[in-house]
């Protein structure tokens, strides 16, 4: 525990280790992030509300740049994207990895340089490709053989587009089976083992308007071990060596994707970025030397590891229901603003904020307001036994895959996003209103 003497605020450690570094407690139960009390944010913007600590986002970008000084770092926009986030990534020197025309056009319309953007997607729509070519996206990652002819035709005989090929290295890694994308039996990429990747690359080389710059892979999400990345390096360099032998091809880029695991609760393991950077660089150098290849420029695509720990979700308790076997605490949000517990069975460490209590802690199940029995935000978590309607609950590590995956279920409207920085809070994304919902309904 450290004390900030000039503000008489105590910085919290221990069970708040997964919170933003700026998290502080001016008095018991009254947490502030970025110098702004969370209870004040809930009062000003209403609940549910997402809070994003700008300094934490920027610090995490700089941590990546320091750990990977010779690497191109692309922020994975699917984790969370808004105009402010785009601006922060630009200022911090990161590129962007986007998955749709929507993400791409928002980025470019916000002033982000299109040449620093990479477009992904296992099933890119005509609009996705049209937007990418019209706006001058830096690279397009080819994910299937049919994309090659479509893209070449769209580029035209006099055009030019840099591309990469997403390959499947046959490596199982990730925190849940639904987010493991480096294995053979899933929708992404082209397999090395069955020859589909090599065949696609040969076809690309026959399209002079497409410039193949490198190989891409993404193993999955919430990976906390370095070993899968090292295995991926070996397999991709092996493929590069075969391509050099067969076609005389020297690829200047190698993209290892993202999926860097973070801790959602105190004591959980996170991926060690310093170790990852050191070992990946050593493995890449050694593998290329053994194959007689020049070392390609490394690219990585962190998303969750930048945005996730910088975000907090705030909810208001609506109902406390005690049954014979369980206590349910129902809040004013749920699976429409955070579907991850229902999708992946993830666990969060919630905290009562806004008031001090000396009550003992007791196990409760925090549920949402939606008409689904599976609308559970946190099962069997400990909260003060006197939790009651009107209380505020805060969920840390809520900056990634919350708003980006939010839905319109029960037409409750998606929450707003407020940024905090140096004692000030400002709105980044407003709350989706009933008028917004009504305006889309045009038939009668």
C-alpha positions, -999 to 999 in steps of 0.1 A, spaced: 0 0 0 14 34 -9 1 68 1 -2 98 -22 6 126 4 -4 156 -16 -40 144 -19 -44 124 13 -57 95 -8 -46 59 -1 -39 38 -32 -53 3 -28 -35 -30 -34 -44 -66 -26 -79 -75 -37 -80 -44 -60 -49 -55 -79 -69 -60 -111 -83 -25 -110 -67 5 -129 -35 17 -112 -52 50 -104 -78 33 -82 -78 50 -48 -100 51 -17 -105 86 -2 -125 71 26 -137 35 33 -160 23 6 -156 54 -16 -135 43 -46 -122 68 -72 -106 60 -105 -86 86 -125 -93 110 -96 -131 107 -100 -153 90 -74 -172 61 -90 -203 70 -71 -202 105 -86 -200 89 -121 -230 67 -114 -250 98 -102 -240 119 -132 -244 94 -160 -268 69 -145 -264 31 -144 -254 8 -160 -224 28 -171 -189 18 -183 -160 38 -170 -127 39 -189 -94 52 -174 -76 70 -202 -43 69 -184 -45 31 -179 -52 27 -216 -22 48 -226 1 32 -200 -7 -2 -214 0 10 -250 34 22 -237 41 -11 -219 37 -29 -252 59 -4 -271 86 -8 -245 84 -46 -244 83 -49 -282 104 -19 -295 110 -34 -330 75 -48 -335 44 -33 -352 16 -32 -326 -20 -32 -338 -48 -26 -314 -76 -52 -319 -106 -29 -324 -131 -56 -317 -123 -54 -280 -137 -19 -278 -138 10 -302 -149 46 -302 -136 78 -315 -116 86 -284 -100 52 -283 -90 56 -320 -74 90 -311 -55 75 -282 -42 46 -303 -30 71 -329 -13 93 -304 4 63 -287 18 51 -321 -2 19 -325 -19 6 -356 -54 -9 -358 -67 -43 -365 -104 -41 -377 -129 -68 -387 -156 -49 -406 -164 -18 -427 -180 -3 -397 -148 -4 -376 -127 6 -405 -148 36 -416 -152 49 -380 -114 48 -377 -107 66 -409 -135 91 -404 -119 98 -370 -86 107 -387 -67 75 -383 -42 68 -411 -56 40 -432 -22 26 -441 -18 17 -404 -49 -5 -405 -52 -42 -412 -86 -57 -422 -94 -92 -409 -125 -114 -412 -133 -150 -421 -163 -139 -443 -156 -104 -455 -187 -88 -472 -185 -69 -505 -189 -37 -485 -159 -47 -462 -137 -51 -493 -150 -21 -511 -144 1 -480 -109 -13 -475 -99 -6 -511 -116 28 -513 -100 40 -481 -66 26 -488 -62 1 -459 -27 -10 -453 -32 -48 -455 -60 -72 -460 -57 -107 -443 -69 -134 -467 -88 -160 -448 -102 -183 -475 -94 -193 -511 -125 -177 -525 -114 -143 -512 -84 -143 -536 -103 -140 -568 -129 -116 -553 -102 -93 -540 -81 -95 -572 -112 -86 -593 -120 -57 -569 -85 -43 -570 -85 -45 -608 -56 -52 -632 -39 -18 -626 -45 -17 -589 -23 -29 -560 -31 -42 -525 -9 -56 -498 -22 -89 -483 -14 -115 -457 -26 -150 -454 -41 -163 -421 -28 -198 -415 -39 -224 -390 -8 -237 -372 -27 -265 -354 -21 -253 -319 -47 -254 -291 -45 -224 -268 -69 -201 -251 -91 -198 -220 -122 -214 -234 -130 -238 -264 -151 -210 -280 -121 -187 -282 -94 -211 -294 -87 -203 -331 -54 -219 -338 -68 -255 -340 -78 -273 -372 -115 -277 -366 -128 -241 -367 -138 -214 -392 -107 -192 -393 -77 -194 -416 -61 -220 -439 -45 -251 -426 -8 -257 -430 -11 -295 -424 -35 -302 -452 -18 -279 -477 -46 -254 -481 -24 -225 -469 3 -234 -494 -22 -237 -523 -38 -203 -515 -3 -187 -514 5 -201 -548 -27 -186 -561 -20 -152 -546 15 -152 -563 -4 -156 -596 -22 -123 -590 3 -95 -598 -20 -69 -582 -18 -86 -549 14 -82 -529 19 -110 -503 37 -94 -474 36 -121 -448 18 -148 -428 -7 -143 -401 -20 -165 -373 -42 -160 -342 -41 -188 -317 -71 -177 -295 -79 -155 -266 -69 -154 -229 -36 -172 -234 -14 -170 -203 15 -192 -214 43 -182 -238 48 -217 -251 20 -217 -277 34 -186 -293 69 -202 -296 53 -232 -312 35 -210 -336 68 -192 -345 84 -225 -353 56 -237 -375 52 -205 -394 89 -202 -400 88 -237 -413 62 -228 -438 82 -197 -448 112 -219 -454 91 -242 -477 77 -212 -496 112 -199 -501 124 -233 -514 94 -237 -537 88 -201 -550 120 -182 -540 96 -162 -518 110 -141 -490 82 -127 -467 91 -96 -448 63 -98 -421 51 -123 -395 19 -116 -376 13 -136 -344 -20 -121 -336 -30 -113 -300 -50 -132 -274 -27 -121 -245 -44 -132 -213 -52 -108 -184 -63 -114 -148 -100 -108 -141 -97 -116 -104 -69 -111 -78 -44 -140 -80 -53 -151 -115 -24 -155 -140 -18 -130 -168 6 -133 -198 41 -119 -190 47 -95 -218 84 -91 -211 90 -128 -212 68 -131 -243 87 -105 -262 121 -119 -252 114 -155 -260 95 -148 -292 123 -127 -305 149 -153 -296 128 -181 -311 122 -162 -343 158 -153 -347 170 -189 -341 143 -205 -364 151 -181 -392 189 -186 -388 184 -224 -390 162 -220 -421 186 -195 -438 159 -168 -438 161 -131 -430 142 -123 -398 108 -108 -407 92 -78 -390 70 -90 -362 34 -79 -358 12 -84 -328 -25 -76 -322 -34 -70 -285 -69 -58 -277 -82 -71 -244 -48 -66 -227 -50 -29 -235 -87 -21 -230 -99 -47 -205 -81 -37 -173 -88 0 -180 -126 -4 -178 -151 -7 -150 -189 -14 -152 -212 2 -126 -246 -12 -117 -274 -2 -93 -289 -30 -72 -326 -33 -78 -337 -63 -58 -322 -86 -31 -341 -119 -30 -332 -145 -3 -343 -181 -10 -338 -212 10 -305 -220 -7 -292 -188 -22 -293 -150 -21 -299 -133 -55 -288 -97 -60 -304 -83 -91 -289 -53 -109 -301 -29 -136 -280 -44 -163 -270 -79 -172 -264 -101 -203 -273 -73 -227 -243 -53 -216 -220 -82 -206 -228 -115 -223 -194 -130 -215 -205 -150 -184 -233 -166 -204 -211 -172 -234 -179 -183 -218 -186 -189 -181 -162 -162 -170 -159 -150 -135 -156 -114 -121 -148 -99 -87 -176 -74 -79 -173 -48 -52 -198 -27 -33 -189 9 -36 -204 43 -25 -209 35 12 -189 20 41 -201 -11 58 -187 -34 86 -211 -62 78 -197 -97 73 -193 -109 38 -216 -136 25 -220 -155 -8 -245 -141 -33 -253 -146 -69 -254 -113 -89 -280 -116 -117 -292 -93 -144 -327 -79 -152 -333 -99 -184 -358 -127 -190 -332 -155 -190 -323 -179 -162 -288 -177 -176 -286 -140 -171 -260 -143 -143 -231 -118 -139 -214 -135 -110 -223 -167 -92 -213 -173 -56 -193 -141 -50 -189 -126 -16 -205 -92 -9 -214 -75 24 -243 -93 39 -263 -60 42 -263 -54 5 -296 -37 -4 -316 -21 -32 -300 12 -43 -264 0 -36 -238 4 -63 -217 -25 -75 -186 -21 -95 -171 -47 -119 -134 -43 -128 -117 -54 -160 -148 -44 -180 -131 -25 -208 -131 -52 -234 -159 -72 -250 -186 -55 -230 -200 -27 -251 -186 -42 -282 -207 -73 -276 -237 -56 -261 -271 -64 -275 -306 -49 -277 -322 -77 -256 -355 -66 -240 -349 -32 -256 -333 -18 -225 -307 3 -244 -269 -1 -243 -250 18 -216 -229 49 -220 -191 51 -217 -175 77 -196 -137 84 -196 -119 95 -165 -85 114 -166 -68 136 -141 -98 143 -119 -123 148 -148 -150 126 -163 -164 131 -198 -189 112 -219 -174 92 -248 -205 72 -259 -240 83 -249 -266 59 -236 -288 43 -262 -323 58 -257 -358 47 -263 -359 73 -291 -329 56 -307 -347 22 -306 -379 36 -319 -362 54 -348 -350 21 -362 -385 6 -362 -399 20 -395 -426 -5 -403 -463 -7 -393 
